Amino acid sequence: MLKTRLAAVGFAAATLVATSAGVASADPVNAKNSLPLQIVCNNGHTYTGVSNGNGNFTPAHDLGSNAVLIPVSFGAITFTVKDAQGHILDQETSPPASKGSSAKNPAATTSCSFSGGATAPDGTSFSIVGTVVGMVTPG
């Protein structure tokens, strides 16, 4: 079980970076450790965000435009690890977190939900779902 928990924590850390990490690479699609996430926002747009930075509040790059998504708070985020047969090996929900007063203009923020996942060669899969509030630069 410890090995499973460590795998879940590793997947979770990589995915959290992917949900909120920066545009440090000229080609975010090929960024090391990036995981594309489907991000659906109440501004009427859907984004595919990737990143390769460090930290929970680093911006994500939209693959379909030049837009950058800058998170200021996260709702609960659920990470799930399943074996090749679909049995849940581990599941954890992180509590909401905010960056403080980082949104200079709260009216310019948008609320979004996100989801993503990956499957390892052995069939073990990881998924993440959650919500985020942030700002979107023009794309």
NUPA-326710 format. One record per atom (N, C-alpha, C): atom name; residue number from 1; x, y, z; residue in three letters. Coordinates in pm, 1 decimal. Example, Ala and Ser with C-alpha at 12.3 -4.5 7.8 and 13.67 -1.06 7.14 Angstrom:
2
{'N'; 1; {1319.0; -569.0; 780.0}; 'ALA'}
{'CA'; 1; {1230.0; -450.0; 780.0}; 'ALA'}
{'C'; 1; {1320.0; -330.0; 780.0}; 'ALA'}
{'N'; 2; {1285.0; -225.0; 708.0}; 'SER'}
{'CA'; 2; {1367.0; -106.0; 714.0}; 'SER'}
{'C'; 2; {1290.0; 3.0; 787.0}; 'SER'}
//
This chain:
139
{'N'; 1; {82.1; -118.8; 0.0}; 'MET'}
{'CA'; 1; {0.0; 0.0; 0.0}; 'MET'}
{'C'; 1; {86.9; 125.7; 0.0}; 'MET'}
{'N'; 2; {204.5; 120.9; 67.6}; 'LEU'}
{'CA'; 2; {293.2; 235.1; 69.8}; 'LEU'}
{'C'; 2; {340.3; 267.8; -71.5}; 'LEU'}
{'N'; 3; {371.7; 162.4; -150.1}; 'LYS'}
{'CA'; 3; {415.0; 184.5; -287.9}; 'LYS'}
{'C'; 3; {303.8; 253.1; -367.9}; 'LYS'}
{'N'; 4; {180.1; 212.0; -346.0}; 'THR'}
{'CA'; 4; {66.1; 273.1; -414.1}; 'THR'}
{'C'; 4; {51.0; 418.5; -372.8}; 'THR'}
{'N'; 5; {61.5; 445.9; -242.9}; 'ARG'}
{'CA'; 5; {47.4; 583.6; -194.4}; 'ARG'}
{'C'; 5; {158.2; 671.4; -252.2}; 'ARG'}
{'N'; 6; {281.9; 619.4; -257.1}; 'LEU'}
{'CA'; 6; {392.1; 696.3; -314.3}; 'LEU'}
{'C'; 6; {367.5; 723.5; -462.0}; 'LEU'}
{'N'; 7; {314.6; 624.4; -533.2}; 'ALA'}
{'CA'; 7; {281.7; 645.6; -674.2}; 'ALA'}
{'C'; 7; {174.9; 752.8; -688.6}; 'ALA'}
{'N'; 8; {74.5; 747.8; -601.8}; 'ALA'}
{'CA'; 8; {-33.2; 847.6; -606.9}; 'ALA'}
{'C'; 8; {20.3; 986.0; -577.1}; 'ALA'}
{'N'; 9; {107.5; 995.1; -477.4}; 'VAL'}
{'CA'; 9; {165.1; 1125.4; -443.9}; 'VAL'}
{'C'; 9; {249.4; 1176.9; -560.6}; 'VAL'}
{'N'; 10; {327.0; 1088.6; -622.6}; 'GLY'}
{'CA'; 10; {407.0; 1129.6; -738.1}; 'GLY'}
{'C'; 10; {320.6; 1176.3; -853.3}; 'GLY'}
{'N'; 11; {216.2; 1099.1; -885.1}; 'PHE'}
{'CA'; 11; {122.7; 1139.0; -989.5}; 'PHE'}
{'C'; 11; {56.9; 1271.1; -952.3}; 'PHE'}
{'N'; 12; {14.1; 1283.7; -827.6}; 'ALA'}
{'CA'; 12; {-54.3; 1404.3; -782.4}; 'ALA'}
{'C'; 12; {35.7; 1525.3; -795.0}; 'ALA'}
{'N'; 13; {158.7; 1512.0; -752.6}; 'ALA'}
{'CA'; 13; {251.3; 1624.9; -761.0}; 'ALA'}
{'C'; 13; {274.7; 1665.0; -905.9}; 'ALA'}
{'N'; 14; {294.8; 1566.7; -992.9}; 'ALA'}
{'CA'; 14; {316.5; 1598.3; -1133.5}; 'ALA'}
{'C'; 14; {194.0; 1664.4; -1194.5}; 'ALA'}
{'N'; 15; {77.0; 1617.9; -1156.7}; 'THR'}
{'CA'; 15; {-44.1; 1673.4; -1213.2}; 'THR'}
{'C'; 15; {-74.1; 1811.4; -1158.6}; 'THR'}
{'N'; 16; {-50.9; 1832.0; -1031.1}; 'LEU'}
{'CA'; 16; {-71.0; 1966.4; -977.3}; 'LEU'}
{'C'; 16; {19.3; 2064.4; -1048.3}; 'LEU'}
{'N'; 17; {141.1; 2023.5; -1074.7}; 'VAL'}
{'CA'; 17; {230.5; 2109.3; -1151.7}; 'VAL'}
{'C'; 17; {169.5; 2133.5; -1288.8}; 'VAL'}
{'N'; 18; {113.7; 2029.0; -1348.4}; 'ALA'}
{'CA'; 18; {54.7; 2044.9; -1481.2}; 'ALA'}
{'C'; 18; {-65.8; 2136.3; -1479.7}; 'ALA'}
{'N'; 19; {-144.2; 2135.6; -1373.7}; 'THR'}
{'CA'; 19; {-262.6; 2219.6; -1371.2}; 'THR'}
{'C'; 19; {-230.7; 2364.4; -1348.9}; 'THR'}
{'N'; 20; {-114.7; 2391.5; -1294.7}; 'SER'}
{'CA'; 20; {-89.4; 2529.8; -1258.2}; 'SER'}
{'C'; 20; {52.3; 2574.0; -1285.5}; 'SER'}
{'N'; 21; {123.9; 2499.1; -1364.5}; 'ALA'}
{'CA'; 21; {263.7; 2533.1; -1382.5}; 'ALA'}
{'C'; 21; {286.9; 2620.1; -1504.7}; 'ALA'}
{'N'; 22; {404.3; 2672.9; -1515.3}; 'GLY'}
{'CA'; 22; {431.9; 2783.1; -1606.9}; 'GLY'}
{'C'; 22; {467.9; 2747.3; -1748.2}; 'GLY'}
{'N'; 23; {485.4; 2852.0; -1824.5}; 'VAL'}
{'CA'; 23; {517.9; 2844.9; -1965.0}; 'VAL'}
{'C'; 23; {666.7; 2869.6; -1979.8}; 'VAL'}
{'N'; 24; {747.4; 2784.3; -1919.4}; 'ALA'}
{'CA'; 24; {891.2; 2802.9; -1921.5}; 'ALA'}
{'C'; 24; {953.1; 2743.1; -2047.3}; 'ALA'}
{'N'; 25; {876.8; 2670.5; -2122.1}; 'SER'}
{'CA'; 25; {926.4; 2604.2; -2241.6}; 'SER'}
{'C'; 25; {867.1; 2668.8; -2365.4}; 'SER'}
{'N'; 26; {945.5; 2672.2; -2471.8}; 'ALA'}
{'CA'; 26; {894.5; 2726.7; -2596.9}; 'ALA'}
{'C'; 26; {791.2; 2633.4; -2658.6}; 'ALA'}
{'N'; 27; {796.0; 2506.7; -2624.4}; 'ASP'}
{'CA'; 27; {702.6; 2407.6; -2677.5}; 'ASP'}
{'C'; 27; {638.5; 2332.7; -2561.3}; 'ASP'}
{'N'; 28; {528.4; 2385.5; -2504.5}; 'PRO'}
{'CA'; 28; {468.9; 2322.4; -2387.5}; 'PRO'}
{'C'; 28; {415.4; 2183.1; -2411.8}; 'PRO'}
{'N'; 29; {384.7; 2147.1; -2536.4}; 'VAL'}
{'CA'; 29; {335.2; 2012.6; -2564.8}; 'VAL'}
{'C'; 29; {441.8; 1909.6; -2531.1}; 'VAL'}
{'N'; 30; {567.0; 1942.4; -2558.2}; 'ASN'}
{'CA'; 30; {676.1; 1849.3; -2532.3}; 'ASN'}
{'C'; 30; {746.9; 1877.4; -2401.5}; 'ASN'}
{'N'; 31; {689.5; 1959.9; -2317.1}; 'ALA'}
{'CA'; 31; {751.5; 1991.9; -2188.4}; 'ALA'}
{'C'; 31; {762.3; 1865.7; -2103.9}; 'ALA'}
{'N'; 32; {878.0; 1847.1; -2044.1}; 'LYS'}
{'CA'; 32; {900.3; 1730.6; -1958.2}; 'LYS'}
{'C'; 32; {798.0; 1730.4; -1845.5}; 'LYS'}
{'N'; 33; {737.5; 1615.9; -1822.9}; 'ASN'}
{'CA'; 33; {640.5; 1594.9; -1714.9}; 'ASN'}
{'C'; 33; {510.5; 1673.1; -1731.7}; 'ASN'}
{'N'; 34; {479.9; 1722.3; -1849.9}; 'SER'}
{'CA'; 34; {353.7; 1794.7; -1866.1}; 'SER'}
{'C'; 34; {240.5; 1695.5; -1890.5}; 'SER'}
{'N'; 35; {124.8; 1729.3; -1838.5}; 'LEU'}
{'CA'; 35; {5.4; 1647.6; -1853.6}; 'LEU'}
{'C'; 35; {-105.6; 1738.8; -1902.3}; 'LEU'}
{'N'; 36; {-156.1; 1719.7; -2024.3}; 'PRO'}
{'CA'; 36; {-265.0; 1805.7; -2071.8}; 'PRO'}
{'C'; 36; {-390.9; 1785.8; -1987.3}; 'PRO'}
{'N'; 37; {-451.8; 1895.5; -1948.8}; 'LEU'}
{'CA'; 37; {-576.0; 1891.9; -1872.5}; 'LEU'}
{'C'; 37; {-684.2; 1966.0; -1948.3}; 'LEU'}
{'N'; 38; {-802.0; 1909.8; -1950.1}; 'GLN'}
{'CA'; 38; {-919.8; 1974.7; -2007.7}; 'GLN'}
{'C'; 38; {-971.0; 2075.3; -1904.3}; 'GLN'}
{'N'; 39; {-978.7; 2203.0; -1940.5}; 'ILE'}
{'CA'; 39; {-1020.4; 2308.6; -1848.2}; 'ILE'}
{'C'; 39; {-1142.1; 2378.1; -1908.7}; 'ILE'}
{'N'; 40; {-1256.4; 2366.3; -1842.3}; 'VAL'}
{'CA'; 40; {-1382.6; 2423.9; -1890.5}; 'VAL'}
{'C'; 40; {-1418.8; 2539.1; -1797.1}; 'VAL'}
{'N'; 41; {-1430.8; 2660.2; -1855.2}; 'CYS'}
{'CA'; 41; {-1450.6; 2780.2; -1772.8}; 'CYS'}
{'C'; 41; {-1585.6; 2845.9; -1797.9}; 'CYS'}
{'N'; 42; {-1629.1; 2923.8; -1698.4}; 'ASN'}
{'CA'; 42; {-1757.2; 2992.6; -1711.1}; 'ASN'}
{'C'; 42; {-1748.7; 3117.3; -1798.5}; 'ASN'}
{'N'; 43; {-1633.3; 3142.8; -1859.2}; 'ASN'}
{'CA'; 43; {-1621.0; 3252.3; -1955.0}; 'ASN'}
{'C'; 43; {-1658.6; 3206.1; -2096.0}; 'ASN'}
{'N'; 44; {-1709.3; 3083.8; -2106.4}; 'GLY'}
{'CA'; 44; {-1753.2; 3030.4; -2234.6}; 'GLY'}
{'C'; 44; {-1644.9; 2958.7; -2312.9}; 'GLY'}
{'N'; 45; {-1526.5; 2945.9; -2257.6}; 'HIS'}
{'CA'; 45; {-1415.3; 2883.2; -2328.5}; 'HIS'}
{'C'; 45; {-1375.3; 2752.1; -2263.1}; 'HIS'}
{'N'; 46; {-1323.4; 2661.7; -2346.1}; 'THR'}
{'CA'; 46; {-1263.5; 2537.8; -2300.1}; 'THR'}
{'C'; 46; {-1117.9; 2540.4; -2344.6}; 'THR'}
{'N'; 47; {-1027.6; 2507.8; -2253.8}; 'TYR'}
{'CA'; 47; {-884.9; 2511.9; -2281.8}; 'TYR'}
{'C'; 47; {-825.8; 2373.4; -2260.1}; 'TYR'}
{'N'; 48; {-713.7; 2348.0; -2327.0}; 'THR'}
{'CA'; 48; {-631.5; 2232.3; -2296.4}; 'THR'}
{'C'; 48; {-502.3; 2289.7; -2241.2}; 'THR'}
{'N'; 49; {-485.1; 2279.8; -2110.7}; 'GLY'}
{'CA'; 49; {-372.1; 2343.0; -2045.3}; 'GLY'}
{'C'; 49; {-260.3; 2246.0; -2015.1}; 'GLY'}
{'N'; 50; {-136.9; 2293.2; -2034.5}; 'VAL'}
{'CA'; 50; {-17.6; 2218.0; -1996.1}; 'VAL'}
{'C'; 50; {80.7; 2314.6; -1931.3}; 'VAL'}
{'N'; 51; {173.3; 2255.9; -1858.0}; 'SER'}
{'CA'; 51; {276.3; 2337.1; -1795.8}; 'SER'}
{'C'; 51; {394.4; 2250.8; -1757.6}; 'SER'}
{'N'; 52; {501.3; 2315.2; -1721.5}; 'ASN'}
{'CA'; 52; {619.6; 2239.7; -1680.2}; 'ASN'}
{'C'; 52; {698.6; 2313.4; -1572.9}; 'ASN'}
{'N'; 53; {633.6; 2398.3; -1498.2}; 'GLY'}
{'CA'; 53; {701.7; 2474.3; -1393.5}; 'GLY'}
{'C'; 53; {691.9; 2406.1; -1259.0}; 'GLY'}
{'N'; 54; {730.2; 2479.9; -1157.3}; 'ASN'}
{'CA'; 54; {726.5; 2428.1; -1021.1}; 'ASN'}
{'C'; 54; {628.2; 2509.8; -938.1}; 'ASN'}
{'N'; 55; {556.1; 2444.7; -853.0}; 'GLY'}
{'CA'; 55; {466.1; 2514.0; -762.4}; 'GLY'}
{'C'; 55; {321.5; 2502.9; -804.0}; 'GLY'}
{'N'; 56; {233.9; 2517.3; -705.8}; 'ASN'}
{'CA'; 56; {91.4; 2499.7; -729.6}; 'ASN'}
{'C'; 56; {26.3; 2616.1; -802.3}; 'ASN'}
{'N'; 57; {82.8; 2734.0; -795.0}; 'PHE'}
{'CA'; 57; {17.0; 2851.2; -852.2}; 'PHE'}
{'C'; 57; {91.8; 2909.1; -971.2}; 'PHE'}
{'N'; 58; {166.2; 2825.4; -1042.1}; 'THR'}
{'CA'; 58; {235.7; 2868.5; -1163.0}; 'THR'}
{'C'; 58; {138.2; 2859.0; -1279.2}; 'THR'}
{'N'; 59; {135.3; 2956.4; -1371.5}; 'PRO'}
{'CA'; 59; {38.6; 2956.6; -1482.3}; 'PRO'}
{'C'; 59; {50.0; 2836.3; -1575.7}; 'PRO'}
{'N'; 60; {-60.0; 2806.7; -1643.2}; 'ALA'}
{'CA'; 60; {-65.4; 2700.3; -1744.2}; 'ALA'}
{'C'; 60; {-83.9; 2762.9; -1881.7}; 'ALA'}
{'N'; 61; {-34.6; 2698.9; -1984.9}; 'HIS'}
{'CA'; 61; {-43.2; 2746.8; -2123.1}; 'HIS'}
{'C'; 61; {-152.8; 2670.5; -2196.6}; 'HIS'}
{'N'; 62; {-236.8; 2742.8; -2268.0}; 'ASP'}
{'CA'; 62; {-340.6; 2678.9; -2350.0}; 'ASP'}
{'C'; 62; {-279.8; 2632.9; -2481.0}; 'ASP'}
{'N'; 63; {-296.2; 2505.5; -2514.6}; 'LEU'}
{'CA'; 63; {-239.3; 2451.6; -2638.1}; 'LEU'}
{'C'; 63; {-307.8; 2503.7; -2763.2}; 'LEU'}
{'N'; 64; {-432.4; 2552.7; -2750.3}; 'GLY'}
{'CA'; 64; {-506.4; 2598.0; -2867.4}; 'GLY'}
{'C'; 64; {-491.8; 2746.1; -2898.7}; 'GLY'}
{'N'; 65; {-415.3; 2818.0; -2818.1}; 'SER'}
{'CA'; 65; {-398.5; 2962.0; -2839.3}; 'SER'}
{'C'; 65; {-273.8; 3007.8; -2765.3}; 'SER'}
{'N'; 66; {-257.4; 3137.8; -2756.1}; 'ASN'}
{'CA'; 66; {-147.6; 3193.1; -2677.6}; 'ASN'}
{'C'; 66; {-192.7; 3231.6; -2536.8}; 'ASN'}
{'N'; 67; {-312.7; 3192.9; -2498.8}; 'ALA'}
{'CA'; 67; {-366.3; 3228.1; -2367.0}; 'ALA'}
{'C'; 67; {-287.1; 3159.6; -2256.8}; 'ALA'}
{'N'; 68; {-277.0; 3229.6; -2145.1}; 'VAL'}
{'CA'; 68; {-213.6; 3175.4; -2025.3}; 'VAL'}
{'C'; 68; {-317.3; 3181.4; -1913.9}; 'VAL'}
{'N'; 69; {-333.3; 3070.8; -1843.0}; 'LEU'}
{'CA'; 69; {-428.7; 3062.4; -1733.6}; 'LEU'}
{'C'; 69; {-352.1; 3076.0; -1602.2}; 'LEU'}
{'N'; 70; {-390.4; 3176.2; -1522.5}; 'ILE'}
{'CA'; 70; {-318.8; 3208.4; -1399.4}; 'ILE'}
{'C'; 70; {-409.2; 3176.8; -1280.8}; 'ILE'}
{'N'; 71; {-381.1; 3069.9; -1207.3}; 'PRO'}
{'CA'; 71; {-468.1; 3031.9; -1095.2}; 'PRO'}
{'C'; 71; {-447.9; 3121.8; -973.5}; 'PRO'}
{'N'; 72; {-558.1; 3153.7; -905.0}; 'VAL'}
{'CA'; 72; {-549.5; 3227.2; -778.8}; 'VAL'}
{'C'; 72; {-608.4; 3146.7; -663.6}; 'VAL'}
{'N'; 73; {-693.7; 3048.0; -693.6}; 'SER'}
{'CA'; 73; {-742.6; 2958.0; -589.6}; 'SER'}
{'C'; 73; {-790.3; 2827.7; -652.6}; 'SER'}
{'N'; 74; {-780.5; 2722.2; -574.1}; 'PHE'}
{'CA'; 74; {-826.2; 2590.3; -615.7}; 'PHE'}
{'C'; 74; {-934.0; 2543.3; -519.9}; 'PHE'}
{'N'; 75; {-1035.2; 2476.0; -573.2}; 'GLY'}
{'CA'; 75; {-1131.8; 2406.0; -489.8}; 'GLY'}
{'C'; 75; {-1071.2; 2271.9; -453.8}; 'GLY'}
{'N'; 76; {-1152.3; 2183.9; -400.5}; 'ALA'}
{'CA'; 76; {-1104.5; 2048.9; -370.8}; 'ALA'}
{'C'; 76; {-1059.3; 1981.3; -500.0}; 'ALA'}
{'N'; 77; {-951.1; 1906.8; -491.7}; 'ILE'}
{'CA'; 77; {-896.8; 1834.9; -607.2}; 'ILE'}
{'C'; 77; {-888.3; 1687.4; -568.3}; 'ILE'}
{'N'; 78; {-946.2; 1600.4; -652.1}; 'THR'}
{'CA'; 78; {-945.7; 1457.4; -622.4}; 'THR'}
{'C'; 78; {-852.0; 1384.6; -718.0}; 'THR'}
{'N'; 79; {-759.5; 1307.9; -661.3}; 'PHE'}
{'CA'; 79; {-664.9; 1225.3; -734.2}; 'PHE'}
{'C'; 79; {-705.1; 1079.9; -713.9}; 'PHE'}
{'N'; 80; {-708.3; 1003.2; -821.6}; 'THR'}
{'CA'; 80; {-745.0; 862.2; -811.2}; 'THR'}
{'C'; 80; {-643.5; 778.5; -888.5}; 'THR'}
{'N'; 81; {-597.3; 671.3; -826.6}; 'VAL'}
{'CA'; 81; {-507.4; 575.6; -891.6}; 'VAL'}
{'C'; 81; {-581.2; 442.6; -897.7}; 'VAL'}
{'N'; 82; {-584.7; 383.5; -1018.3}; 'LYS'}
{'CA'; 82; {-651.1; 254.4; -1038.2}; 'LYS'}
{'C'; 82; {-553.4; 155.2; -1098.9}; 'LYS'}
{'N'; 83; {-575.5; 26.8; -1068.7}; 'ASP'}
{'CA'; 83; {-494.1; -76.5; -1131.7}; 'ASP'}
{'C'; 83; {-546.1; -103.5; -1272.5}; 'ASP'}
{'N'; 84; {-480.8; -193.8; -1341.7}; 'ALA'}
{'CA'; 84; {-516.4; -223.3; -1481.3}; 'ALA'}
{'C'; 84; {-658.5; -277.6; -1494.9}; 'ALA'}
{'N'; 85; {-713.6; -334.4; -1388.0}; 'GLN'}
{'CA'; 85; {-849.7; -388.2; -1392.2}; 'GLN'}
{'C'; 85; {-954.3; -284.0; -1352.1}; 'GLN'}
{'N'; 86; {-910.4; -163.7; -1318.4}; 'GLY'}
{'CA'; 86; {-1004.4; -57.2; -1283.2}; 'GLY'}
{'C'; 86; {-1036.7; -46.7; -1135.4}; 'GLY'}
{'N'; 87; {-970.5; -124.9; -1052.4}; 'HIS'}
{'CA'; 87; {-992.7; -118.0; -907.8}; 'HIS'}
{'C'; 87; {-917.8; 2.0; -850.4}; 'HIS'}
{'N'; 88; {-982.3; 75.8; -762.0}; 'ILE'}
{'CA'; 88; {-918.7; 192.0; -700.5}; 'ILE'}
{'C'; 88; {-811.5; 144.9; -603.7}; 'ILE'}
{'N'; 89; {-688.1; 187.4; -629.1}; 'LEU'}
{'CA'; 89; {-576.7; 155.6; -540.9}; 'LEU'}
{'C'; 89; {-559.1; 264.6; -435.5}; 'LEU'}
{'N'; 90; {-584.3; 386.5; -475.4}; 'ASP'}
{'CA'; 90; {-570.0; 498.8; -383.4}; 'ASP'}
{'C'; 90; {-652.9; 614.4; -434.8}; 'ASP'}
{'N'; 91; {-707.2; 690.5; -342.2}; 'GLN'}
{'CA'; 91; {-783.9; 808.6; -378.6}; 'GLN'}
{'C'; 91; {-766.6; 910.2; -267.0}; 'GLN'}
{'N'; 92; {-743.1; 1033.4; -305.2}; 'GLU'}
{'CA'; 92; {-723.0; 1138.0; -206.6}; 'GLU'}
{'C'; 92; {-782.3; 1268.3; -258.8}; 'GLU'}
{'N'; 93; {-842.8; 1342.9; -169.8}; 'THR'}
{'CA'; 93; {-896.9; 1473.4; -206.3}; 'THR'}
{'C'; 93; {-823.7; 1579.1; -125.2}; 'THR'}
{'N'; 94; {-761.9; 1671.9; -195.6}; 'SER'}
{'CA'; 94; {-691.6; 1780.6; -127.8}; 'SER'}
{'C'; 94; {-791.2; 1892.4; -97.6}; 'SER'}
{'N'; 95; {-770.6; 1964.4; 10.8}; 'PRO'}
{'CA'; 95; {-862.7; 2072.4; 46.9}; 'PRO'}
{'C'; 95; {-841.9; 2194.7; -42.9}; 'PRO'}
{'N'; 96; {-939.3; 2284.4; -44.8}; 'PRO'}
{'CA'; 96; {-923.4; 2408.3; -121.8}; 'PRO'}
{'C'; 96; {-801.2; 2486.9; -74.1}; 'PRO'}
{'N'; 97; {-742.2; 2564.0; -165.8}; 'ALA'}
{'CA'; 97; {-625.6; 2646.4; -134.0}; 'ALA'}
{'C'; 97; {-631.4; 2773.8; -215.8}; 'ALA'}
{'N'; 98; {-587.7; 2884.2; -157.5}; 'SER'}
{'CA'; 98; {-583.3; 3009.3; -234.1}; 'SER'}
{'C'; 98; {-449.0; 3075.7; -215.8}; 'SER'}
{'N'; 99; {-417.7; 3160.9; -310.6}; 'LYS'}
{'CA'; 99; {-290.3; 3229.2; -313.3}; 'LYS'}
{'C'; 99; {-294.8; 3357.6; -231.6}; 'LYS'}
{'N'; 100; {-406.0; 3389.6; -173.5}; 'GLY'}
{'CA'; 100; {-418.6; 3515.4; -100.4}; 'GLY'}
{'C'; 100; {-483.5; 3620.5; -187.5}; 'GLY'}
{'N'; 101; {-433.7; 3740.4; -181.6}; 'SER'}
{'CA'; 101; {-494.1; 3850.8; -257.4}; 'SER'}
{'C'; 101; {-423.2; 3871.8; -390.3}; 'SER'}
{'N'; 102; {-394.9; 3763.6; -461.4}; 'SER'}
{'CA'; 102; {-319.6; 3774.4; -585.9}; 'SER'}
{'C'; 102; {-402.9; 3827.2; -701.6}; 'SER'}
{'N'; 103; {-532.7; 3823.2; -690.4}; 'ALA'}
{'CA'; 103; {-617.5; 3875.0; -798.2}; 'ALA'}
{'C'; 103; {-639.4; 4023.8; -774.9}; 'ALA'}
{'N'; 104; {-571.0; 4106.5; -852.8}; 'LYS'}
{'CA'; 104; {-583.1; 4251.1; -836.1}; 'LYS'}
{'C'; 104; {-721.1; 4300.5; -875.4}; 'LYS'}
{'N'; 105; {-784.9; 4229.6; -967.7}; 'ASN'}
{'CA'; 105; {-918.3; 4266.4; -1012.2}; 'ASN'}
{'C'; 105; {-1004.4; 4140.9; -1008.7}; 'ASN'}
{'N'; 106; {-1070.6; 4112.0; -894.9}; 'PRO'}
{'CA'; 106; {-1149.3; 3988.7; -884.4}; 'PRO'}
{'C'; 106; {-1256.8; 3975.7; -991.5}; 'PRO'}
{'N'; 107; {-1303.8; 4088.3; -1047.0}; 'ALA'}
{'CA'; 107; {-1405.2; 4082.3; -1152.3}; 'ALA'}
{'C'; 107; {-1349.1; 4020.3; -1278.9}; 'ALA'}
{'N'; 108; {-1216.4; 4018.6; -1292.9}; 'ALA'}
{'CA'; 108; {-1153.4; 3963.7; -1413.4}; 'ALA'}
{'C'; 108; {-1127.3; 3814.0; -1402.7}; 'ALA'}
{'N'; 109; {-1167.7; 3752.1; -1292.2}; 'THR'}
{'CA'; 109; {-1142.5; 3608.9; -1276.2}; 'THR'}
{'C'; 109; {-1254.5; 3527.1; -1339.8}; 'THR'}
{'N'; 110; {-1221.7; 3402.9; -1366.5}; 'THR'}
{'CA'; 110; {-1318.1; 3307.9; -1420.6}; 'THR'}
{'C'; 110; {-1309.1; 3179.0; -1339.4}; 'THR'}
{'N'; 111; {-1420.5; 3110.4; -1324.7}; 'SER'}
{'CA'; 111; {-1424.2; 2981.8; -1253.6}; 'SER'}
{'C'; 111; {-1419.6; 2869.1; -1354.6}; 'SER'}
{'N'; 112; {-1341.2; 2768.2; -1324.9}; 'CYS'}
{'CA'; 112; {-1323.0; 2657.5; -1418.2}; 'CYS'}
{'C'; 112; {-1323.7; 2523.6; -1344.3}; 'CYS'}
{'N'; 113; {-1356.8; 2419.0; -1418.0}; 'SER'}
{'CA'; 113; {-1336.9; 2283.1; -1370.1}; 'SER'}
{'C'; 113; {-1232.6; 2220.0; -1461.2}; 'SER'}
{'N'; 114; {-1157.2; 2126.5; -1407.9}; 'PHE'}
{'CA'; 114; {-1054.7; 2062.4; -1489.3}; 'PHE'}
{'C'; 114; {-1050.8; 1913.6; -1462.7}; 'PHE'}
{'N'; 115; {-1000.2; 1839.8; -1562.1}; 'SER'}
{'CA'; 115; {-984.3; 1695.7; -1548.8}; 'SER'}
{'C'; 115; {-873.2; 1648.6; -1641.0}; 'SER'}
{'N'; 116; {-815.6; 1537.8; -1606.1}; 'GLY'}
{'CA'; 116; {-710.5; 1479.8; -1688.4}; 'GLY'}
{'C'; 116; {-669.3; 1346.4; -1631.3}; 'GLY'}
{'N'; 117; {-576.1; 1283.5; -1699.0}; 'GLY'}
{'CA'; 117; {-528.5; 1155.2; -1651.2}; 'GLY'}
{'C'; 117; {-421.3; 1098.3; -1740.8}; 'GLY'}
{'N'; 118; {-366.7; 988.0; -1696.0}; 'ALA'}
{'CA'; 118; {-262.0; 919.6; -1771.2}; 'ALA'}
{'C'; 118; {-265.0; 772.4; -1733.3}; 'ALA'}
{'N'; 119; {-211.5; 689.7; -1822.8}; 'THR'}
{'CA'; 119; {-202.0; 546.2; -1797.8}; 'THR'}
{'C'; 119; {-57.2; 503.8; -1814.4}; 'THR'}
{'N'; 120; {-6.1; 431.0; -1715.9}; 'ALA'}
{'CA'; 120; {130.8; 379.4; -1719.5}; 'ALA'}
{'C'; 120; {136.2; 254.8; -1807.2}; 'ALA'}
{'N'; 121; {256.0; 215.6; -1851.7}; 'PRO'}
{'CA'; 121; {268.9; 95.4; -1935.7}; 'PRO'}
{'C'; 121; {212.6; -31.6; -1870.6}; 'PRO'}
{'N'; 122; {211.7; -38.8; -1737.4}; 'ASP'}
{'CA'; 122; {159.2; -157.8; -1670.9}; 'ASP'}
{'C'; 122; {7.1; -155.2; -1656.8}; 'ASP'}
{'N'; 123; {-58.2; -50.1; -1709.1}; 'GLY'}
{'CA'; 123; {-203.1; -40.7; -1703.4}; 'GLY'}
{'C'; 123; {-256.4; 38.9; -1585.8}; 'GLY'}
{'N'; 124; {-170.2; 72.7; -1490.2}; 'THR'}
{'CA'; 124; {-211.1; 156.4; -1378.1}; 'THR'}
{'C'; 124; {-247.9; 293.9; -1433.1}; 'THR'}
{'N'; 125; {-359.3; 348.2; -1386.6}; 'SER'}
{'CA'; 125; {-401.5; 478.5; -1437.6}; 'SER'}
{'C'; 125; {-417.6; 577.9; -1324.1}; 'SER'}
{'N'; 126; {-409.1; 702.7; -1361.0}; 'PHE'}
{'CA'; 126; {-421.9; 813.0; -1267.1}; 'PHE'}
{'C'; 126; {-518.8; 913.6; -1325.3}; 'PHE'}
{'N'; 127; {-605.5; 968.4; -1242.5}; 'SER'}
{'CA'; 127; {-693.9; 1074.8; -1289.6}; 'SER'}
{'C'; 127; {-700.2; 1184.9; -1185.2}; 'SER'}
{'N'; 128; {-732.3; 1303.4; -1231.6}; 'ILE'}
{'CA'; 128; {-744.7; 1419.7; -1145.5}; 'ILE'}
{'C'; 128; {-866.8; 1499.1; -1190.8}; 'ILE'}
{'N'; 129; {-944.5; 1548.2; -1096.0}; 'VAL'}
{'CA'; 129; {-1057.3; 1637.3; -1124.0}; 'VAL'}
{'C'; 129; {-1059.0; 1743.6; -1015.1}; 'VAL'}
{'N'; 130; {-1099.7; 1864.0; -1053.1}; 'GLY'}
{'CA'; 130; {-1106.7; 1970.1; -954.1}; 'GLY'}
{'C'; 130; {-1160.3; 2098.3; -1012.4}; 'GLY'}
{'N'; 131; {-1154.5; 2201.4; -932.1}; 'THR'}
{'CA'; 131; {-1198.2; 2334.2; -974.9}; 'THR'}
{'C'; 131; {-1089.8; 2435.4; -944.8}; 'THR'}
{'N'; 132; {-1090.7; 2543.3; -1021.9}; 'VAL'}
{'CA'; 132; {-992.2; 2648.4; -1005.4}; 'VAL'}
{'C'; 132; {-1055.4; 2782.6; -1043.0}; 'VAL'}
{'N'; 133; {-1013.8; 2887.2; -976.7}; 'VAL'}
{'CA'; 133; {-1052.3; 3024.5; -1012.0}; 'VAL'}
{'C'; 133; {-923.4; 3093.8; -1052.3}; 'VAL'}
{'N'; 134; {-930.1; 3167.6; -1161.9}; 'GLY'}
{'CA'; 134; {-809.3; 3236.1; -1207.4}; 'GLY'}
{'C'; 134; {-838.8; 3340.1; -1312.4}; 'GLY'}
{'N'; 135; {-731.1; 3390.6; -1368.3}; 'MET'}
{'CA'; 135; {-738.1; 3489.2; -1474.3}; 'MET'}
{'C'; 135; {-684.8; 3427.2; -1602.3}; 'MET'}
{'N'; 136; {-733.1; 3474.7; -1715.7}; 'VAL'}
{'CA'; 136; {-688.1; 3424.9; -1845.2}; 'VAL'}
{'C'; 136; {-635.6; 3544.5; -1923.9}; 'VAL'}
{'N'; 137; {-510.1; 3533.9; -1968.6}; 'THR'}
{'CA'; 137; {-455.4; 3640.4; -2051.8}; 'THR'}
{'C'; 137; {-514.7; 3627.7; -2191.7}; 'THR'}
{'N'; 138; {-517.6; 3733.8; -2267.3}; 'PRO'}
{'CA'; 138; {-570.2; 3723.9; -2405.0}; 'PRO'}
{'C'; 138; {-489.5; 3623.4; -2486.0}; 'PRO'}
{'N'; 139; {-559.0; 3548.1; -2566.4}; 'GLY'}
{'CA'; 139; {-492.7; 3445.6; -2645.8}; 'GLY'}
{'C'; 139; {-513.5; 3467.1; -2788.2}; 'GLY'}
//
